[in-house]
């Protein structure tokens, strides 16, 4: 028998499937990081909205808390 290694290639792109799998994994990791950041923003703004006016003033928040809580979760 010969020691020739065969790689399975994707018929559409001609790339080895291992490369495509690692690219998909990297994209999934990046997407997870974005969703995690959005979730953190959502929860933080929800918590900030639950504070009373006096509590917000005590925080020493530099931005306007009402404008911050009105932002959509995907905006920084």
C-alpha positions as CSV (number, residue, x, y, z in Angstrom):
1,X,0.0,0.0,0.0
2,X,1.2,3.6,-0.6
3,X,1.4,6.3,2.0
4,X,-0.5,8.8,0.0
5,X,-2.8,11.0,2.0
6,X,-6.1,11.9,0.5
7,X,-8.0,15.1,1.5
8,X,-11.7,15.5,0.9
9,X,-12.4,18.6,-1.0
10,X,-15.5,20.7,-1.3
11,X,-16.8,20.4,-4.9
12,X,-18.0,24.0,-5.0
13,X,-14.9,25.7,-3.8
14,X,-12.1,23.2,-4.2
15,X,-11.0,23.9,-0.6
16,X,-10.3,21.1,1.9
17,X,-13.3,20.6,4.2
18,X,-11.0,21.1,7.2
19,X,-10.3,24.6,6.2
20,X,-14.0,25.3,5.6
21,X,-14.8,23.8,9.0
22,X,-12.3,26.0,10.8
23,X,-13.6,29.1,9.0
24,X,-17.1,28.2,10.0
25,X,-16.0,27.7,13.6
26,X,-14.2,31.1,13.6
27,X,-17.4,32.8,12.2
28,X,-19.5,31.1,14.9
29,X,-17.1,32.2,17.6
30,X,-17.2,35.8,16.3
31,X,-21.0,35.7,16.1
32,X,-21.2,34.4,19.7
33,X,-19.0,37.2,20.9
34,X,-21.3,39.8,19.2
35,X,-24.4,38.3,20.7
36,X,-22.8,38.1,24.1
37,X,-21.9,41.8,23.9
38,X,-25.4,42.7,22.8
39,X,-26.9,40.7,25.7
40,X,-24.6,42.5,28.1
41,X,-25.7,45.9,26.7
42,X,-29.3,44.9,27.0
43,X,-29.0,43.8,30.6
44,X,-26.9,46.8,31.6
45,X,-29.4,49.2,30.1
46,X,-32.3,47.3,31.7
47,X,-30.6,47.6,35.1
48,X,-29.9,51.3,34.6
49,X,-33.5,51.9,33.7
50,X,-34.6,50.2,37.0
51,X,-32.8,52.8,39.1
52,X,-34.6,55.8,40.5
53,X,-33.6,59.3,39.6
54,X,-31.7,59.8,42.8
55,X,-29.8,56.5,42.4
56,X,-28.8,57.5,38.9
57,X,-27.5,60.8,40.2
58,X,-25.5,59.0,42.8
59,X,-23.9,56.8,40.2
60,X,-22.1,59.8,38.7
61,X,-23.0,58.7,35.2
62,X,-21.4,61.1,32.7
63,X,-24.0,60.5,30.0
64,X,-27.7,61.2,30.2
65,X,-29.1,58.0,31.7
66,X,-32.5,58.4,29.9
67,X,-30.7,58.6,26.5
68,X,-28.5,55.6,27.4
69,X,-31.5,53.4,28.3
70,X,-33.4,54.4,25.2
71,X,-30.6,53.1,22.9
72,X,-31.1,49.8,21.1
73,X,-29.0,47.0,22.4
74,X,-26.8,46.8,19.3
75,X,-25.6,50.4,19.7
76,X,-22.7,51.4,21.8
